Amino acid sequence: MKILITGGLGFIGSNLLNNLVKKKTVQKIIIIDNFSKSDLSNLNKDIKFKYYASSKSYGQSRSRIDIIRADTNDWKLAIKLTKGIDYVVHLAAESGVDISIKKPQEAFDINVKSTFNYIEASRINKVKRFLFASSCAVFGDIKPPHHENLPRKPISPYGSSKLSIETFCETYNNVFKLNTTILRFSNVYGNFSKHKESVVSKFIKNIINNKSVVINGDGKITRDYIHVDDICNAIYKCLKLKKSLQVYHVATGKETSLNVLVSDLKKLFLKYNKKDISIKYTKERVGDMKKNYSIVSKIEKEANWKSKVSLQKGLEKTIKWYLN
Ligand SMILES: NC(=O)c1ccc[n+]([C@@H]2O[C@H](COP(=O)([O-])OP(=O)(O)OC[C@H]3O[C@@H](n4cnc5c(N)ncnc54)[C@H](O)[C@@H]3O)[C@@H](O)[C@H]2O)c1
């Protein structure tokens, strides 16, 4: 398998690389990342790769892993990189809902315009599958549980950008017979997430830095937290499926409130002698959904995938990584 990962040095991408290098079926991995949110420090030390500081210096290489510092907005590069590739895993994005509201043009340029380069280049170069990292943000304020058959009504530019590419995945499949996969991830947490502003990452960083854990609202808000190892396994499984258009929710199917999350973190940090963790409750954030989780029976049945990492184990692993 020859795999191209866009945004491959980010949180999910670097975990995916660490996962894929262990697979004998994977002959070649090419990563393109513009280093806007990440850099080479997101890689396991034992990974050997050839690094290209710009797209200009990139040529055919015999190395198993190539890492190119470049932007997905470069159409010619998209064509060059997808040549001879079996699978494209498209992760590069501006992934903040808040940022997309502050800078909608930026979210559009990265999440729609540049993403289009890679779906169109995948069509031209006849890649076997284009896998797109989507999100439940395509649903907006709809009452959970989320599942594949709900109507999509985004309420942020981020959600709209994801919906836009979901529809390109659908039409490219219908019209051009490009195999496409849309995976809607729930709240992902785990190693290599230091740059993320998601709650698990924020809470762990605050606890380690002796700062208060700030909860917006009364702490009863629920989310479906999934460990990044489970996400990587789902991506790998879905690449190999036969069905030409796949849409799956990748989540645990379990709801966890912020209060329970913090209480679990408090217990786990006791091991590291962190006893006096202060928790502050502030005003609810406008637009925050009260409950959020997904039904995962479709991916479980069709891809024979199941989330395996419990929240306890996943948090324990993540804390260890942050402390190291
Ligand atoms: N983390 C989550 O909880 C979550 C949930 C749902 C969906 N997703 C989606 O999964 C994907 C990966 O998310 P993540 O958490 O790893 O995000 P991330 O920000 O850690 O990773 C994105 C990577 O893309 C790179 N990048 C951004 N713009 C680029 C561009 N124009 N050209 C090249 N590289 C670029 C960044 O440098 C970064 O390394 C995103 O598409 C995101 O929307 C993530």
The ligand as an ORCA input file, in Angstrom:
! r2SCAN-3c Opt
* xyz 0 1
  N      -9.181     16.113     16.778
  C     -10.487     15.933     16.766
  O     -11.140     15.777     17.825
  C     -11.236     15.908     15.448
  C     -12.619     15.655     15.443
  C     -13.309     15.638     14.221
  C     -12.618     15.839     13.024
  N     -11.281     16.101     13.054
  C     -10.580     16.338     11.773
  O      -9.446     15.484     11.686
  C      -8.390     16.129     10.964
  C      -7.111     16.105     11.773
  O      -7.347     16.771     13.011
  P      -6.206     16.993     14.088
  O      -6.865     17.049     15.406
  O      -5.091     16.054     13.854
  O      -5.760     18.482     13.707
  P      -4.305     19.146     13.731
  O      -4.505     20.597     13.650
  O      -3.502     18.583     14.846
  O      -3.673     18.601     12.372
  C      -3.853     19.225     11.136
  C      -2.503     19.276     10.456
  O      -2.685     19.881      9.183
  C      -1.634     20.797      8.945
  N      -2.165     21.783      8.011
  C      -3.129     22.718      8.235
  N      -3.370     23.410      7.131
  C      -2.554     22.906      6.171
  C      -2.334     23.225      4.803
  N      -3.018     24.196      4.194
  N      -1.388     22.528      4.133
  C      -0.692     21.537      4.727
  N      -0.856     21.203      6.020
  C      -1.772     21.866      6.726
  C      -1.275     21.357     10.314
  O       0.059     21.827     10.380
  C      -1.481     20.119     11.194
  O      -0.275     19.395     11.320
  C      -8.899     17.534     10.655
  O      -9.419     17.537      9.342
  C     -10.032     17.750     11.654
  O     -10.990     18.658     11.175
  C     -10.565     16.123     14.230
*
